[in-house]
Amino acid sequence: MRMDRERLKELEQPVIALARLAGERILEVYETAFEVSEKKDHSPVTEADFVAHDVINEGLRNLTPKIPILSEEGKFIDFKERRQWTRFWLIDPLDGTREFVKRNDEFAVNIALVEEHVPVLGIVYAPVRDTVYFASHRNGAYKQKKNAEAKSIKVSETADQPIRVAGSRSHSNKKLELYLEQLGAHSMLTLGSALKACLVAEGKADLYPRFGPTSEWDTAAPQCILEEAGGALTDIEMQPLQYNTRESLTNPSFFAFGDKNKNWAHYL
């Protein structure tokens, strides 16, 4: 049974506070001559990834002791165990480590609550900008800058040419280039981490197509925000991404978009 909207709303501010605290710890490392290590998949990792994980992990265990946690920087959890979960926290303590290493400020903290394979609460916090995007099921999507009042955000429901495309600053490939050729007139907005999907959620971009590898903790939080803002995040069959449905935590290629009347797969 899913949490009701009131309980989800109650969780928003405590989880935002955790994301902000993790962001503070990340910035403490950001201001030092930090070392960069390499994971088995050759992606970078830093001390900031781990300190943020520790903050969020401890905070969520105190906030919701009975809800399991799956984190990019946490211990490996076999699918035999995960498949029993109907509700869990899915976190990326530092989304955009490559951007962090490049010191271009475009990294974020992602925290999502997933129920029955669907993200029902999402927090994306950009520490350098001190800006948080957040949403929960049936409660709408919001953006808050620093200590200002949170403002409701909505997608642009009609995508007119030139299409405003959000793209990765660190990941591009031939398939994306070919897709954009078929798409026609467009302008590019380059940004790192989950912030690209948030651009779509607040109506500043129409589309974020991704044909390279991502993981479930990269997309769960922004998917909730995007859906509550009136948009969608789907695979290339135009079906919403689902979570914890198989052993692999790697996402398929996907589209994040505001205009749900367009078949974005038509340009493949």
C-alpha positions as CSV (number, residue, x, y, z in Angstrom):
1,M,0.0,0.0,0.0
2,R,1.4,3.4,-1.0
3,M,1.9,6.3,1.4
4,D,-0.9,8.9,1.2
5,R,-0.1,12.3,-0.2
6,E,-0.2,13.9,3.3
7,R,2.6,11.6,4.6
8,L,4.6,12.2,1.4
9,K,4.2,15.9,1.9
10,E,5.4,15.6,5.5
11,L,8.6,13.9,4.3
12,E,9.6,16.6,1.9
13,Q,11.1,19.1,4.2
14,P,13.1,16.7,6.4
15,V,14.6,15.1,3.2
16,I,15.4,18.5,1.7
17,A,17.2,19.3,5.0
18,L,19.2,16.1,4.5
19,A,20.1,17.0,0.9
20,R,21.2,20.5,2.0
21,L,23.4,19.0,4.8
22,A,24.9,16.6,2.3
23,G,25.5,19.6,0.0
24,E,27.3,21.4,2.8
25,R,29.7,18.4,3.2
26,I,30.2,18.2,-0.5
27,L,31.2,21.9,-0.7
28,E,33.7,21.4,2.1
29,V,35.5,18.9,0.0
30,Y,35.0,21.0,-3.2
31,E,37.1,23.7,-1.7
32,T,40.1,21.4,-1.1
33,A,42.6,19.7,-3.4
34,F,40.6,16.5,-3.3
35,E,41.8,13.2,-4.8
36,V,39.9,11.4,-7.5
37,S,39.7,7.6,-7.6
38,E,38.3,5.3,-10.3
39,K,35.5,2.7,-9.8
40,K,35.4,-0.6,-11.5
41,D,33.3,0.9,-14.3
42,H,36.0,3.6,-14.7
43,S,33.7,6.4,-13.5
44,P,35.3,8.9,-11.0
45,V,34.6,8.9,-7.3
46,T,35.8,11.3,-4.6
47,E,35.7,11.8,-0.8
48,A,32.6,14.0,-1.4
49,D,30.6,11.1,-2.8
50,F,31.2,9.1,0.4
51,V,30.7,11.9,3.0
52,A,27.4,12.8,1.3
53,H,26.4,9.2,1.3
54,D,27.1,8.9,5.1
55,V,25.0,12.0,5.9
56,I,22.0,10.9,3.8
57,N,22.2,7.3,4.9
58,E,22.3,8.1,8.6
59,G,19.5,10.8,8.2
60,L,17.2,8.5,6.4
61,R,17.7,5.6,8.8
62,N,16.7,8.0,11.6
63,L,13.8,9.4,9.7
64,T,12.3,6.1,8.4
65,P,14.0,3.2,10.1
66,K,11.9,0.6,8.4
67,I,12.5,1.7,4.8
68,P,15.6,0.2,3.1
69,I,18.1,2.3,1.3
70,L,19.8,1.8,-2.1
71,S,22.7,4.2,-2.7
72,E,25.3,4.5,-5.5
73,E,28.0,4.6,-2.8
74,G,26.4,2.0,-0.5
75,K,27.0,-1.7,-0.2
76,F,26.0,-4.1,-3.0
77,I,22.5,-5.5,-2.4
78,D,21.6,-8.6,-4.3
79,F,18.4,-8.6,-6.4
80,K,17.1,-11.6,-4.4
81,E,16.9,-9.2,-1.4
82,R,15.8,-6.1,-3.4
83,R,13.0,-7.8,-5.2
84,Q,11.2,-8.2,-1.9
85,W,11.1,-4.4,-1.4
86,T,7.8,-2.6,-2.1
87,R,9.2,0.7,-0.8
88,F,12.8,2.0,-0.6
89,W,15.0,5.1,-0.8
90,L,17.1,5.4,-3.9
91,I,19.9,7.9,-3.7
92,D,22.8,9.4,-5.6
93,P,24.8,11.3,-3.0
94,L,26.7,13.2,-5.7
95,D,25.2,13.1,-9.1
96,G,27.6,14.5,-11.6
97,T,31.0,13.6,-10.1
98,R,32.6,14.4,-13.5
99,E,31.2,17.9,-13.2
100,F,32.5,18.1,-9.6
101,V,36.0,17.0,-10.7
102,K,35.9,19.6,-13.5
103,R,34.8,22.2,-10.9
104,N,32.0,23.6,-13.2
105,D,29.5,23.6,-10.3
106,E,26.9,21.5,-12.2
107,F,26.4,18.6,-9.7
108,A,23.6,17.6,-7.5
109,V,22.3,15.5,-4.6
110,N,19.5,13.1,-5.7
111,I,17.1,11.5,-3.2
112,A,14.0,9.5,-4.3
113,L,11.4,7.4,-2.5
114,V,10.3,4.5,-4.7
115,E,7.1,2.6,-4.1
116,E,6.0,-0.4,-6.3
117,H,8.7,0.5,-8.9
118,V,7.5,4.2,-9.2
119,P,9.3,7.3,-7.8
120,V,6.8,9.0,-5.5
121,L,9.0,11.6,-3.9
122,G,12.0,13.3,-5.5
123,I,14.6,15.8,-4.3
124,V,17.4,17.3,-6.5
125,Y,19.6,19.8,-4.7
126,A,22.3,21.8,-6.5
127,P,24.8,22.8,-3.7
128,V,26.7,25.6,-5.4
129,R,23.5,27.3,-6.6
130,D,21.8,26.5,-3.2
131,T,18.7,25.6,-5.3
132,V,16.4,22.6,-4.7
133,Y,13.8,21.0,-6.9
134,F,11.3,18.8,-5.1
135,A,8.0,17.0,-5.6
136,S,5.9,14.2,-4.3
137,H,3.0,12.2,-5.7
138,R,-0.1,14.3,-6.1
139,N,1.5,17.3,-4.3
140,G,3.0,19.2,-7.3
141,A,6.6,20.2,-8.2
142,Y,8.5,23.1,-6.8
143,K,11.8,25.0,-7.0
144,Q,13.3,26.9,-4.1
145,K,16.3,29.2,-4.4
146,K,18.3,29.6,-1.2
147,N,15.8,30.8,1.5
148,A,13.3,32.2,-0.8
149,E,9.7,30.9,-0.9
150,A,9.3,27.7,-2.9
151,K,7.6,28.3,-6.3
152,S,5.5,25.9,-8.2
153,I,7.0,24.8,-11.5
154,K,5.4,23.4,-14.7
155,V,6.7,22.1,-17.9
156,S,6.2,23.8,-21.3
157,E,3.3,21.7,-22.6
158,T,3.8,22.7,-26.2
159,A,7.2,22.3,-27.8
160,D,7.5,24.7,-30.8
161,Q,10.5,24.9,-33.1
162,P,13.3,25.4,-32.4
163,I,13.0,22.7,-29.8
164,R,15.0,23.5,-26.7
165,V,17.1,20.5,-26.0
166,A,19.0,19.9,-22.7
167,G,22.2,18.0,-23.2
168,S,25.0,16.6,-21.2
169,R,28.2,18.5,-20.8
170,S,30.2,15.3,-20.3
171,H,28.4,12.7,-22.4
172,S,27.6,12.8,-26.1
173,N,27.6,10.1,-28.8
174,K,26.8,9.5,-32.5
175,K,23.3,8.3,-31.8
176,L,22.4,11.6,-30.1
177,E,23.9,13.5,-33.0
178,L,21.8,11.5,-35.5
179,Y,18.7,12.0,-33.4
180,L,19.1,15.7,-33.3
181,E,19.6,15.8,-37.1
182,Q,16.2,14.1,-37.5
183,L,14.6,16.3,-34.8
184,G,15.2,19.4,-36.9
185,A,15.5,23.0,-35.7
186,H,16.7,23.1,-32.1
187,S,18.8,24.9,-29.7
188,M,21.1,23.3,-27.1
189,L,21.3,23.9,-23.4
190,T,24.3,22.1,-21.9
191,L,24.2,21.2,-18.2
192,G,25.5,18.4,-15.9
193,S,23.7,15.9,-13.7
194,A,20.0,15.6,-13.0
195,L,19.7,19.3,-13.5
196,K,18.9,18.7,-17.2
197,A,15.6,17.0,-16.4
198,C,14.9,19.8,-13.9
199,L,15.3,22.3,-16.7
200,V,12.5,20.5,-18.6
201,A,10.4,20.4,-15.4
202,E,10.5,24.2,-15.0
203,G,9.7,24.8,-18.6
204,K,13.2,26.1,-19.6
205,A,13.8,23.1,-22.0
206,D,11.5,21.0,-24.0
207,L,13.5,17.7,-24.3
208,Y,16.3,15.9,-22.7
209,P,17.2,12.7,-24.8
210,R,19.7,10.3,-23.3
211,F,21.2,7.4,-25.3
212,G,24.2,6.8,-23.1
213,P,24.5,4.7,-19.8
214,T,22.8,6.0,-16.7
215,S,21.7,4.3,-13.5
216,E,18.4,4.2,-11.7
217,W,19.6,6.6,-8.9
218,D,20.3,9.1,-11.7
219,T,16.7,9.4,-12.9
220,A,14.3,8.4,-10.1
221,A,14.3,11.8,-8.3
222,P,14.1,14.0,-11.4
223,Q,11.4,11.6,-12.9
224,C,9.1,12.3,-9.9
225,I,9.7,16.1,-10.2
226,L,9.1,16.0,-14.0
227,E,5.9,14.0,-13.7
228,E,4.5,16.2,-11.0
229,A,5.4,19.2,-13.2
230,G,3.2,17.7,-16.0
231,G,6.0,16.0,-18.0
232,A,7.3,12.5,-18.4
233,L,10.5,10.5,-18.4
234,T,10.1,7.4,-20.6
235,D,12.1,4.8,-22.4
236,I,12.3,4.9,-26.2
237,E,9.1,2.9,-26.4
238,M,7.5,5.9,-24.6
239,Q,6.8,3.9,-21.4
240,P,7.7,5.5,-18.0
241,L,10.9,4.2,-16.5
242,Q,10.4,1.7,-13.6
243,Y,12.7,0.9,-10.8
244,N,14.1,-2.2,-9.1
245,T,12.5,-4.5,-11.6
246,R,15.6,-6.6,-12.5
247,E,19.1,-7.4,-11.4
248,S,20.7,-4.6,-13.4
249,L,20.3,-1.1,-12.1
250,T,21.3,0.4,-15.5
251,N,18.6,2.4,-17.3
252,P,17.6,2.0,-20.9
253,S,17.9,5.0,-23.2
254,F,15.3,7.6,-22.3
255,F,13.5,10.8,-23.1
256,A,12.6,13.5,-20.5
257,F,10.0,15.9,-22.0
258,G,7.2,18.3,-21.3
259,D,5.0,18.0,-24.4
260,K,3.2,14.7,-24.1
261,N,1.4,15.1,-27.4
262,K,4.6,14.5,-29.3
263,N,6.0,11.1,-30.1
264,W,9.7,11.8,-29.4
265,A,10.6,8.3,-30.6
266,H,9.5,9.3,-34.1
267,Y,12.9,10.9,-34.7
268,L,15.0,7.8,-33.9
